[in-house]
């Protein structure tokens, strides 16, 4: 692949059928990429860790730390776009291109002149819409009753009929929205880095790849969700390992799913 500004228009991809073993193979390759270039993974993960800590502290100061939960659920809307640097590192490891900081950051920066700003707006709007929906769900089930302080007495606030129903509905709605975001981006963002293509077509191909490989892709989405939740528990520090591995693995999964003639 040449520089981002000189890419030629790409032919439509052929979507390949994959299995769960292919997903595990991509995950293994992602771990190998992280071991081969850990500095890049730690660098890009740093933004997520710092951002998570700042948000948590801000919510805590406002005595609304419970809002970190819906924000964490909205993570799939933003994580794929912000992992573009990890895709570029994996691409270079795959092709034998030099892992030069200036070139890698330059490729990431140059995405502003391509399709990434458009798809980024879609993801950000999706994230903001999820936060809005989370507020609505909260108000529907909890807004008409006296509220105790969730941060200090969450048992009384949540372990009742309204609280449990709210958590169930919020989880279902958030899960559906997160799955749609996952389906639209799991292959589209690596594809936009790799090929010259409009973002709408890339999202359509990505969604089709999930539909065609539903079981393996659901397995991948579940694996990502579990690892991300575990990584965020120790004050987000687990993201230093989990995020780079998943970012690199996403690139390798894309390469297994999408095949181009040129």
URFEN-V942957 format. One record per backbone hydrogen bond with DSSP energy under -0.5 kcal/mol. NH is the residue of the N-H (numbers start at 1). CO is the residue of the C=O. Records with the same first field share a line. If there is no record, write none. Layout:
# URFEN-V942957
NH: CO ; CO
This chain:
# URFEN-V942957
6: 3
7: 4
10: 196
14: 259
15: 13
16: 14 ; 257
23: 19
24: 20
25: 21
26: 22
27: 23
28: 24
29: 25
30: 26
31: 27
32: 28
33: 29
34: 30
35: 31
36: 32
37: 33
38: 35
40: 37
41: 37
42: 38
43: 39
44: 40
45: 41
46: 42
47: 43 ; 44
48: 44 ; 45
49: 45
50: 46
51: 47
52: 48
53: 49
54: 50
55: 51
56: 52
57: 53
58: 54
59: 55
60: 56
61: 57
62: 58
63: 60
64: 59
67: 64
68: 65
69: 66
71: 67
72: 68
73: 69
74: 70
75: 72
76: 73
77: 74
78: 74 ; 75
79: 75
80: 76
82: 78
83: 79 ; 80
84: 81
86: 83
87: 83
88: 84
89: 85
90: 86
91: 87
92: 88
93: 89
94: 90
95: 91
96: 92
97: 92
100: 98
104: 100
105: 101
106: 102
107: 103
108: 104
109: 105
110: 106
111: 107 ; 108
112: 109
113: 110
114: 111
116: 111
117: 111
119: 115
120: 116
121: 117
122: 118
123: 119
124: 120
125: 121
126: 122
127: 123
128: 124
129: 125
130: 126
131: 127
132: 128
133: 129
134: 130
135: 131
136: 132
137: 133
138: 134
139: 135
140: 136
141: 137
142: 138
143: 138 ; 139
145: 142
150: 148
152: 149
153: 149
157: 153
158: 154
159: 154 ; 155
160: 158
164: 160
165: 161
166: 162
167: 163
168: 164
169: 165
170: 166
171: 167
172: 168
173: 169
174: 170
175: 171
176: 172
177: 173
178: 174
179: 175
180: 176
181: 177
182: 178
183: 179
184: 180
185: 181 ; 182
186: 182
189: 185
191: 187
192: 188
193: 189
194: 190
195: 191
196: 8
197: 195
202: 198
203: 199
204: 200
205: 201
206: 202
207: 203
208: 204
209: 205
210: 206
211: 207
212: 208
213: 209
214: 211
217: 213
218: 214
219: 215
220: 216
221: 217
222: 218
223: 219
224: 220
225: 221
226: 222
227: 223
228: 224
229: 225
230: 226
231: 227
232: 228
233: 229
234: 230
235: 233
236: 232
237: 234
238: 231
239: 231 ; 236
240: 237
241: 238
242: 238
243: 239
244: 239
245: 241
246: 242
247: 243
248: 244
249: 245
250: 246
251: 247
252: 248
253: 249
254: 250
255: 251
256: 252
257: 253
258: 254
259: 14
